[in-house]
Amino acid sequence: RSEPRAEMDGFRNRWALVALFCITFTLQHASSQTSPGLVGVVSQKFIDYGMNLGVNDVEKLLSNRKVDDISGEANTPVGKVEYWVTNAVIQKVSIPSYALKITASGLEFNVDGAVVSLSADWKYKKKHFIKVSDHGTADIGASDATLGMAVSIGAVNERLAVSSNYTSCDVGDLSIKLHGGESWLYDLFIKAVKGSLQKNLNKALQNALTEGVDKDAEAALAKLPLLLAVSPKGIDVDVAILEQPVFGENFFAFGISGAVVNGTSSQPLPFAPSPLPAPSAPQDAMVGLYVTDFVPRSALYLADEDNMLSYTASKSTLPESIASKLPLKTSAWEWRLLAPRLEKDFPHEDLAFEIVTKNAPSITFGVDSTAVEVDILLAVVASPGTQNEKTAFELDIKASFAGTPTLNNGTLSVSLSTAHFDTSVATSNVGDVHFKLLTDAINFVMKRFADQKLSQYLHFDLPSVEGLSLVNPSLQTGKGYVYIQTDVAYTPPKNF
């Protein structure tokens, strides 16, 4: 092949970037999950935009292609001669009119009025007692070529995969200009080679299209990662494709795992994604993404498994201006009412509020609001961080937070606001505890817990690539999911 490697790499990279965004997202693994936590939807509008960006790459893909040599014999006024057309190369292909459409199983690509230019060498030779031969160069062109191709889109090895179903090409009539040699033979030579040139040129263009899909695009898709990093650091989203794509009018959709994982966790999650409505084409948007509450729930579950949700409010962990608002000393006057024995049993000692989760938090997306629920054990500890540390009492708290999903600068977040707590005394080493008088302190500590711990696992950066930005994104809420629709704009990086 004579195609420049840099141009082919550029073609692969651009379509890999498009595919990466579609999946909204290199590690081989086998997923046991069957229902998708994410569903990506690609509309005809996005395909049109991508094709407009990529038409120059398609032209480059078809250009600089070797065309098979031609040889044969022909009768001429000087007798039968042998002829050859060699070193034929497609110099340039221009595509003025094209269409890439979503079909019932993939994409259909059609080109009308393509302009194709070639260069070649020619020669002929007559073997006789008087040898006759000549040679020169040729400029060959087609001005009304048509190309067609059908591409299947499926899922193989948990990734999107593409394959060509058929390709067609008709370059139509060729203009052939010969240079060098005796001009009286030109018309006879052109008549002899034109049919074979058309056939071989059609074959070269068809092969280029087929290789572009079956080799280059498929190789790019095979290199896409199965895990994408999201916030916070060290946590990834599993973007394995779980099922074959679904095709509809002007769109196709594909289910993605969406489970949040890390390097220390490989066990199946004890819950499944909520069922999603049947996908449909985004409303005047390029792409859509259904995000079930399975995604943030798996993040919270993983954090709980790794003991990442523990929280301590003490003089050493809080700014002085905030710590002064809490009764963090046994001698604080509030404790004389809340737990009368506390100061007597632990005179003049520092206190800390320590939170541990009793189970993994759950999250439920709703039409009107989002709910996060978690069972908490809140311990009030005397002399925290010392050898004399001792738990004064513990409270069982069933906490329920109301939240609102938001989308800002490509980050999906759930902002927690109002909360409700059902509280009871779990254990006490200081006698009676009138915890209802502790409401303000509990509310304060629980808010800090929500802001410092829960919230960091409720922020997800949407998959993207350098140079790609969201345009006019919108967010809708439903039972068990949020749905993001957006246009995109892509500007290749300067070093691309």
N, C-alpha and C positions, 0 to 999 in steps of 0.2 A: 504493500500500500504506500501511496505517496502523500497521504494526508499529513499535514503538520501536526505533531504531537500536542503542541500548545493549544491549537484550535480544538482538537478533540477533547482535551482535558477541560477546556472551557465549557464545551457542550455538556460533558458529564456533570461538572460542578453546578451549572445553572439549574439543570433539571433535578439534581439531588437537592438543591436548596428548595425548589418548589415542592418536591415530595416531602421534605422534612417539615415544612410548614403545614402541609395537608394533614399529616398525622399528628399535626400539632404536637409533631414530635418526630452496641457492637458486642453487647454481651449476649452470648447464646444461652438459652435456658428453655425449659418447658413449663408453660404456665398451666396450672390446674384450674384456673378461673374460667368460667364458661359464659357469664353475662358481662357485658362491657360496662365499665365505670365512666368511660368517655365515648362519645360518638362524634366523629368529624363529618361534616357535610360540605361538599364541594359543588358549587353551582356553575352553570354555563358561563356566568359573568366572570368568574375567576379563570375558567379555561380560556376565555377570549382574552383576558388581560395577560395571562401567562404566554399565550401564543403570540400576542403583539410584542411582548418582550423577547420571545425566543425565535422569531422568524429569521433574524440574522444568523442565529446559530444553526438553524435548519439549512439555510443557504450555504453556510460554511461546511456543514456535514455533507452536502451533496457535491460540493466543489472539490477540486484537486483529487479527482478519482481517476484511476487508470481504467481505460476501456480496452477490452480484449482486441488483440491484433486480428487483422483480416488478411487472408491470402486466397488466391484462386487463379483461374485462367480465363482469358477472354479472346474472342476473335477480333482482329483489327485489320485495317488495310495492309499492314505489313505481315499479316499472319497471326497465328495464335501466340499470345504472350502470357507470361506469368506476372502477377502483380501482388503487391503487399501494401497494407496500411499498418504502420507500427507506431509505437510511442504515443498513442492517442490518449490525451488527458483532458478531463473536463476542467476547464480553467475557471469558469464562473457560472453560477446559477442565480438568477434573479426571480423572486416570487412576488408578483404584483397583486395577486388575488388568491386568497386561501380561506379555508374554514376548518376548524377543529370542533367537532360536535360530540356531546355526550350521547351514547346510544344505550341499548338495553343490556349491554355487557361490557362496555368500555368507551372507546373514543373512535371517531372516524375522521380522517384527515384527507382533505381534498385540495388540490391546487389547479388553477386554470391559468392559461396564458403565460406559463413560465418561459423565461428566456435562458437558453443554454448555449454556451460557447465552448468549443474544443479546439485543440491544436493537435496536429499529427504529422508524421512523415509518410511519404509515399514513394514507391518506386515500381518499375516494371522491367522485365528482361525477356528478350527473345533468344532462345537457344537455336542457333543455326550456324551454317558455315560462315555467315556474316553476322556477328553478334550485334544486337541492338538493345540498348538499355537507357534508362533515364530515371531521374529521381528529383524530389523537391519536398516542399512542406505544404500543409493544407490548413486553412481556417474553416471551421465547420460550425454552423449555428442552427438552432431551432428557436422559433419565436412564439410558438403557440403550444407548448408542451403541457400535458395534463398528467397529474399524479394522484394516486389514491391509496389509502391504507386504512385498515381496520386494526385496532389495538384492543386486546382483552386486558382488563384490570382485575386482578384477583389477590389472594393472600396465600403466600408460601413461606413456610418456616417463620410464621408470626410477623412477616413483613408484607407490605404491599409489593405486588409483582406485576410486571407487564409482559406481554408477548404479542407478536404480530400475527394476525390471522391471515391476512392476504395483503399483497401490494400489487398495484397496477401502474403502468406508465406507457404513455403514447407521446413520443416526441414530435409526431407529425412529420411534415415535410422538412427536409434539411437543405440549407444553403451550403454549398461546398465551393470554396475558392482554392484553386491549386496555384502554387508558386514554384517557379523553376521548371526546367524541362521544356519540351516542345508543346506549344499551346494547341496545336491541331489535334492532340490526343486527349485533351482535357474532357470534352463531353463524353467520349467513349469510356474514359476511366471513371468519371463520376457515375455514369449509368451502371457500370459494373459493380461499384462498391456501395452505392447509396443504401440499398436494401439491407445489406449486412451491417452497415454502420448504424442504421436505425435500430436494428435488432440488438446489437451489442450495447448501444447507448441506453436503450430501455432497460436492459439487464443490469447495467452498472448503476443506474439510478435506483432501480428496485432493490438491488443488494445494499445500497447505501442506506435506504430507508429501513430495511429489515435489520441491518446491523445497528443502526441508531437506536432501535427499540430493544431487540433481543440481546444485544451485547452491551451497548454503552449505557442506556437507561436502566436496564436490569442490573448491571454491575453497580451503578450508582445507588439504586434502591437497596441492594444487598449489603451495602456498607453503612446504611443508616443505623443509628443506635437503637437498641431496644430499651434503653434506660436514658431518661433525660433528667439532669440535675435541676432541682427547684429549691426555693428557700424553705427552711434554713439549710445551711451547708451540711453536706454529708447525707442528704436524703434525696432519693430519686423517684421519679414516676415511671412505672412500667408502661411502655407504649407498644407492647406487643399487640398485633392485630389478631383478634380472637375469632373472627368469622369472615366469610366472604362478603365483599361489598354488596350493597343493595342499590339498584339503579331505578331511578324514577324520571319523570319528565323534567329535563334540564338540571338534573343533579345526580350525584351518587354519594353514598354514605358508607362509613366503615366503623365497626366497633373496636374500641381500644381498651386494654385492661384498666388502666388508670389507677392501679394499686400503688400506694406509696411504699417503697421498700428501702432497705439499706443493706450494707454488706454483712450485717450480723443476723439478718432475719430472712429465713427461707420457708417458714411454715405457712400453710394456707391460712387466710383470714377467716375468723369464725362468723362472718356475715357476708352478705352478697349485695351487689348494687340494686337499687330500686329499679323497677321496670320503667322503661321510657316510652313515650308516645312514638308512633311510626314517624320516621324522619320525613321531612318535606324540603323543598327548595327554599333556601333563605329568601326572605322578602327583600328584593332589590339589594342584596348584599352578596359579596363574593364567596364567603365561607361562613359556616356556622359550627359551633361546638357545644354539644350537650355535656355538662359536667354534673354527674350525680353526686349525692352526698356521701357516696362510698369513698370518694377521693379524699376529702378532708377527714372523714371518719377513720380511714386507714392510716392517715398521718397521725392522728391523735392516738390511735391504738398502738402504733409503732413507738411513739414517744412514751406512752405509758409502760410498754414492755421494757423499754430501755431506761426506765426510772428518770425520765427527763422532765416530769411534770411536778416534782417536789419543789416546794417554795417555802422560804423562811423570811419572816419579817422581824427584824431585830435592829438594835442600834448599829450593828456592824454592816447590815445590808441595806439600810435605808438612809437617805440624806437626812441630816439633822433636822431640817425644817419639817420633814414628814414624820420622822421618828418622834418628835415632840408632841405629835397629835395622838399618840397611842400610849396606853398605860404599860410601859415597858420596864417598870420597876415595881417590886412587890409593895413598896411603900406608897405607891400612887393612891390617892384618896378613893378612886373608883372601886378598888378591890375591897374596901371595907364594906361596901354594899354588895358587890358581885360575888365575892368568895371570902367571907369574914376570916377564915382560918389561914388564908394564903400568907399574909404578912407574918403571922405568928410562926408558921412552920418554916418559912423561908425569909427571914428578916433581911431587909435591905439588899435583896438580890436582883440581878437583872432578869428580865423575862424575854421570851421570844415566842412568836406565833409560828408554828410549823405545820405546813399542809402536805399531806400525801393523799394520792388518789386511791380509793378502795377498788376501783375498776376503771377500765378505759372509758373516757368520755364518749358520748354518742352525739351525733349531730344530725338534724333533720331539716332539709330544705322544704319550705312550704310556699304556698302561693303568696301569702301576705307577709310571712316572717320566717326566720330561721331560729331553731331552738337547739341549744347545746346543754346537755344534761350530764351531770357527773356526781358520784357519791364521794364525799370528802371526809377525811379524818383530820380535824384541826386540833393540834395539841398545844397547850400553853406550858412552856418548858422553863424551869428555873435554872439559873446558872448555865445558860447555853454555851456549848463549846468548851466546857471545863470538865475536870474529873468529877465534880460534884453535880453535874447535870442530872436533873430529875424531872419527870413529867408531873406537873401539878394536876392537870385534868385534861380530858379529851372530849371533843364534841363530834357527834355524827351530824353531817350536813348533807342533805340532798339539795344540790344546787341546780337551778335552771336559769340559763341566760338566754335572753332574746337577742337576736342579731340581724344584721342587714348585709346581704351580699353587695359588693361594689366592684366596679372595674375601673382601674386608673392606671394609665401608662403601661398597659399590657400585663398588669398584675390583678388577679382575682383575689379579693379579700372578703372576709366576714368580720364586720365590725360588731363587737359585743357591746350591748348597752344595758338595758334594764335586767334585773335579776330577782329571783325569788329563792328563799332558803327555808327549808324545813329542818329545824335544829333540835337535837336532843343530846343529853349528857351520856357519853359512852362509858367513861370511867372517871373517878375522882379520887385523888389522894389527899384532898383538902376539905372533905366534907361537902356541904351543900354549895352548889354553884347556881346562882340566879342568872343564867345565860341571857335571858330576855333583856336584862339591863346592859348586856354587852353588844347589843345589836349594831350600834354605830361602829364599833371596833371590828366586828365580824364583817360588816359590809365593806369597810375600808380594806381589810386584808384580802377579802375575796375579790375585790375589784383589782387590787394589785396582782393577785394570782392570775386573773383573767387576762390582764394587760401584759404581764411579764412572761407567762407560760402558755396559756391556751392560744392566745392570738398569734404567736409566732408560728404555730402549725396550721394556721388558717389563712396563710398568704401563699399564693402560688403564681409564679411567673409563667405566663402562657408561652408555649414553645415558639421560638422565633429564630431568625437568622440575621446576621449583620446586614444592615441596609434595608431591612423590612420594617415597616411601621403600620400600625392599625389606623384606619381612617373611618371616622364616625361609628365607633363600636357602640352596640346597644346590648343591654342585659335584660332578660325576662326570667321570671321565676315560675316554677311549677311544682307539683307535688313530687318531691324527691330529687329535683334537679334545678339547675339554672341553665339558661340557653343564651349563648353569646353569638351575635351576628356582627359581621364587620366587613368592610372593604379593606384592601391593603394597598400599599404603595411600596415599590421596590426601587432603590437606587444602588447600583453595584458599588461596592467599596472601591476606593482609588487603587488599591493594590490587587484588585480582583483580576 
